[in-house]
Amino acid sequence: MLNILIADDEHLARETLKLLLSEIPYIGKVYEAKDGTEALKIAHEVDPDIVLLDVEMPGYSGLELAKHLPERSTVVFATAYNDYAVEAFELSAADYILKPFEDERFELAIERAAERVRDKESQHFQSLQEAFQQLLREKQSEYRKRLVIKDPGRIRLIDVETINYIAGAGNYAEIHLNDGKTVLHRETLCELEKQLDPSLFVRIHRSSIVQRKHVVELRPNDKGDYSVILDCGETLTLSRRNRAKLDELTC
């Protein structure tokens, strides 16, 4: 059911419009306003699906009012003045009908507006779906902010921001921190790579992952690989098979 707001300063015109609307089965509540100021207030209170606007009214004119209506409202100009049709359609009005209203022409105008409302609702639903899918993707792609290191008798939490690089050591990983300390973690490098944000960390070798911000220099070697110099003074190797990741290290 569609809710309608009629904005017209003529009582007879409002009554005529209400009568015509009563013949359309999908029309719900019908609100009315006798001038532009009252219409604007009601529009923001009830958020109507369709607004039937006269052009010349006290307070706001119909053209002025159309610029300030809720975004979801669809406008149909219903007026005795035929001079403003161009301006009306520039304001994205669904239709422009002239008094006295013919039943079939009026129903056509309302159907056009109703179709516009359905399109807006469909677009809104699609936007909500896209937003939901984006949130879902973000949720599914959450990366670890801290690593849980289990030592005998304690559990340590290591912020990934404090990691310089990680070196593989069989089923373990050596986590090298900014303060020069090394922590042994019981996870493979492949398992850790899945948990770390690829915008921050890059796998440069089968035995090393580096945090990009700590890379200060790249030196090509004769064998096609690269020496990767970190700000801590450590030198790692970017293997030939990982040369495609050069852009990731330099951007």
MIMAR-356585 format. One line per 3 residues: number of its first residue (from 1); for each residue x, y, z of C-alpha. Coordinates in Angstrom, 1 decimal, always signed. Example, Ala and Ser with C-alpha at 12.3 -4.5 7.8 and 13.67 -1.06 7.14 Angstrom:
MIMAR-356585
1) +12.3:-4.5:+7.8 ~ +13.7:-1.1:+7.1
//
This chain:
MIMAR-356585
1) +0.0:+0.0:+0.0 ~ +1.3:+3.4:-0.9 ~ +0.8:+6.5:+1.3
4) +0.0:+9.8:-0.4 ~ +0.4:+13.4:+0.5 ~ -1.8:+16.0:-1.3
7) -0.5:+19.6:-1.2 ~ -3.0:+22.1:-2.6 ~ -4.4:+25.3:-1.3
10) -7.8:+24.7:-2.8 ~ -10.2:+22.6:-0.7 ~ -12.2:+21.4:-3.7
13) -9.0:+20.2:-5.5 ~ -7.9:+18.2:-2.4 ~ -11.4:+16.6:-2.1
16) -11.3:+15.7:-5.8 ~ -7.9:+14.1:-5.5 ~ -9.0:+12.1:-2.5
19) -12.0:+10.9:-4.4 ~ -9.9:+9.8:-7.3 ~ -7.4:+8.1:-5.0
22) -10.1:+6.2:-3.3 ~ -10.8:+4.3:-6.5 ~ -7.2:+2.9:-6.7
25) -6.9:-0.3:-4.6 ~ -3.2:+0.0:-3.7 ~ -3.4:+3.4:-2.1
28) -3.1:+3.4:+1.7 ~ -3.2:+6.5:+3.9 ~ -3.9:+9.9:+2.3
31) -2.6:+13.0:+4.0 ~ -3.4:+16.6:+3.0 ~ -1.8:+20.0:+3.4
34) -3.3:+23.4:+2.4 ~ +0.1:+25.2:+1.8 ~ +3.7:+24.4:+1.1
37) +4.9:+25.0:+4.7 ~ +2.4:+22.5:+6.1 ~ +3.1:+20.1:+3.4
40) +6.9:+20.1:+4.1 ~ +6.2:+19.5:+7.8 ~ +3.9:+16.6:+7.1
43) +6.2:+15.1:+4.5 ~ +9.1:+14.9:+6.9 ~ +6.8:+13.4:+9.6
46) +5.1:+10.7:+7.5 ~ +7.7:+10.2:+4.7 ~ +5.0:+9.6:+2.0
49) +5.6:+7.4:-1.0 ~ +3.9:+9.8:-3.4 ~ +3.4:+13.6:-3.1
52) +0.7:+15.3:-5.3 ~ +1.8:+18.9:-5.6 ~ +0.1:+22.0:-6.9
55) +2.5:+24.5:-8.3 ~ +1.3:+27.8:-6.8 ~ +0.6:+27.6:-3.1
58) +1.2:+29.9:-0.1 ~ +4.4:+29.3:+1.8 ~ +6.6:+27.1:-0.5
61) +5.6:+26.8:-4.1 ~ +5.3:+23.3:-5.4 ~ +8.6:+23.6:-7.3
64) +10.4:+24.8:-4.2 ~ +8.8:+22.1:-2.1 ~ +9.8:+19.4:-4.4
67) +13.5:+20.3:-3.7 ~ +13.1:+19.7:+0.0 ~ +11.0:+16.5:+0.2
70) +12.3:+13.3:+1.6 ~ +14.5:+11.5:-0.9 ~ +12.2:+8.4:-1.1
73) +9.1:+10.5:-2.0 ~ +8.0:+10.5:-5.6 ~ +6.4:+13.7:-6.9
76) +3.5:+14.2:-9.3 ~ +2.5:+17.7:-10.1 ~ -1.3:+18.2:-10.2
79) -2.0:+21.8:-11.1 ~ -4.0:+24.2:-13.3 ~ -0.8:+25.8:-14.6
82) +0.8:+24.3:-17.7 ~ +3.8:+26.7:-17.7 ~ +6.0:+24.8:-15.3
85) +6.2:+21.3:-16.8 ~ +9.8:+21.6:-17.9 ~ +10.9:+22.8:-14.5
88) +8.9:+19.9:-12.9 ~ +10.5:+17.2:-15.0 ~ +13.9:+18.8:-14.3
91) +13.1:+18.1:-10.6 ~ +12.5:+14.4:-11.6 ~ +8.8:+14.5:-11.2
94) +7.1:+11.3:-12.2 ~ +4.3:+13.1:-14.1 ~ +2.6:+16.5:-14.6
97) -1.2:+16.5:-14.9 ~ -3.6:+19.4:-15.4 ~ -6.8:+20.3:-13.8
100) -9.6:+19.3:-14.3 ~ -8.3:+15.7:-13.9 ~ -9.5:+12.9:-16.2
103) -9.9:+9.6:-14.4 ~ -7.8:+7.6:-16.8 ~ -5.0:+10.2:-17.0
106) -4.9:+10.5:-13.3 ~ -4.7:+6.8:-12.8 ~ -1.8:+6.7:-15.3
109) +0.0:+9.4:-13.4 ~ -0.4:+7.5:-10.1 ~ +0.7:+4.2:-11.8
112) +3.9:+5.9:-13.1 ~ +4.6:+7.3:-9.7 ~ +4.0:+3.9:-8.1
115) +6.4:+2.3:-10.5 ~ +9.0:+4.9:-9.6 ~ +8.4:+4.0:-5.9
118) +8.9:+0.3:-6.6 ~ +12.1:+1.0:-8.5 ~ +13.4:+3.1:-5.6
121) +12.5:+0.4:-3.1 ~ +14.2:-2.2:-5.3 ~ +17.3:-0.1:-5.6
124) +17.3:+0.5:-1.8 ~ +17.0:-3.2:-1.2 ~ +19.8:-3.9:-3.6
127) +21.9:-1.3:-1.8 ~ +21.2:-3.0:+1.5 ~ +22.1:-6.3:+0.1
130) +25.4:-5.0:-1.3 ~ +26.2:-3.4:+2.1 ~ +25.4:-6.6:+3.9
133) +27.6:-8.6:+1.5 ~ +30.4:-6.1:+2.0 ~ +30.1:-6.4:+5.8
136) +30.1:-10.2:+5.4 ~ +33.2:-10.1:+3.3 ~ +34.9:-7.8:+5.8
139) +33.9:-10.1:+8.6 ~ +35.2:-13.2:+6.7 ~ +38.4:-11.4:+5.8
142) +39.3:-10.2:+9.3 ~ +43.0:-10.7:+10.0 ~ +44.7:-11.2:+13.3
145) +45.6:-8.0:+15.2 ~ +47.5:-10.1:+17.8 ~ +49.1:-13.5:+17.8
148) +48.6:-15.8:+20.8 ~ +51.9:-17.4:+21.8 ~ +51.6:-20.3:+24.2
151) +54.6:-20.8:+26.4 ~ +54.9:-23.2:+29.3 ~ +52.9:-21.7:+32.2
154) +51.7:-18.6:+30.3 ~ +50.1:-17.2:+27.2 ~ +51.6:-14.2:+25.5
157) +49.8:-11.8:+23.2 ~ +52.0:-10.2:+20.4 ~ +50.6:-7.2:+18.5
160) +51.3:-7.8:+14.8 ~ +52.3:-4.2:+14.5 ~ +55.4:-5.0:+16.5
163) +56.6:-7.7:+14.1 ~ +59.5:-7.0:+11.8 ~ +59.6:-10.3:+10.0
166) +58.8:-14.0:+10.5 ~ +61.1:-16.8:+9.6 ~ +60.0:-20.4:+9.1
169) +61.6:-23.1:+11.2 ~ +59.9:-26.4:+10.3 ~ +56.6:-26.6:+12.3
172) +57.5:-23.5:+14.1 ~ +57.9:-19.8:+13.2 ~ +60.5:-17.4:+14.6
175) +58.8:-14.1:+15.1 ~ +61.3:-11.2:+15.0 ~ +60.0:-8.1:+16.9
178) +60.9:-4.5:+16.6 ~ +62.7:-4.5:+19.9 ~ +65.2:-7.1:+18.6
181) +63.6:-10.0:+20.5 ~ +62.7:-13.3:+18.9 ~ +59.7:-15.4:+19.9
184) +59.2:-19.0:+18.9 ~ +55.6:-19.8:+17.8 ~ +54.2:-23.2:+17.2
187) +52.6:-22.6:+13.8 ~ +53.9:-23.0:+10.3 ~ +54.6:-20.1:+8.1
190) +51.8:-21.1:+5.8 ~ +49.3:-21.1:+8.7 ~ +50.5:-17.7:+9.8
193) +50.4:-16.2:+6.3 ~ +46.6:-16.9:+6.2 ~ +46.1:-15.0:+9.4
196) +48.1:-11.9:+8.5 ~ +46.7:-8.9:+6.6 ~ +48.3:-9.0:+3.1
199) +48.2:-5.2:+3.0 ~ +50.7:-5.3:+5.8 ~ +52.7:-8.5:+5.4
202) +54.2:-10.1:+2.3 ~ +55.5:-13.6:+1.8 ~ +58.8:-13.0:+0.0
205) +60.3:-16.5:+0.4 ~ +59.2:-20.0:+1.3 ~ +60.9:-19.3:+4.7
208) +60.1:-15.7:+5.4 ~ +57.3:-13.2:+5.7 ~ +58.1:-9.5:+6.1
211) +56.1:-6.5:+7.3 ~ +56.2:-4.1:+4.3 ~ +56.7:-0.9:+6.3
214) +60.1:-2.2:+7.6 ~ +61.5:-2.7:+4.0 ~ +64.0:+0.2:+3.3
217) +65.9:-1.2:+0.3 ~ +65.8:-3.8:-2.5 ~ +69.0:-5.0:-4.2
220) +68.8:-7.2:-7.3 ~ +71.2:-10.1:-7.3 ~ +72.8:-12.0:-10.2
223) +70.6:-15.1:-9.8 ~ +67.4:-13.1:-10.3 ~ +66.5:-12.8:-6.7
226) +66.6:-9.7:-4.5 ~ +68.2:-8.8:-1.2 ~ +65.6:-7.2:+1.0
229) +67.0:-4.8:+3.6 ~ +65.0:-4.0:+6.7 ~ +65.2:-0.9:+8.8
232) +66.6:-3.1:+11.6 ~ +69.6:-3.9:+9.5 ~ +68.5:-7.5:+8.7
235) +68.9:-8.8:+5.2 ~ +66.3:-11.3:+3.8 ~ +65.9:-12.7:+0.3
238) +63.1:-12.2:-2.2 ~ +63.1:-15.4:-4.2 ~ +62.8:-15.5:-8.0
241) +59.4:-17.2:-7.7 ~ +58.2:-14.3:-5.6 ~ +59.5:-11.5:-7.9
244) +55.9:-10.6:-8.8 ~ +55.6:-9.3:-5.2 ~ +58.1:-6.5:-5.8
247) +55.2:-4.1:-6.4 ~ +53.7:-5.1:-3.1 ~ +56.9:-4.1:-1.3
250) +57.3:-0.8:-3.1 ~ +53.8:+0.6:-3.0
//
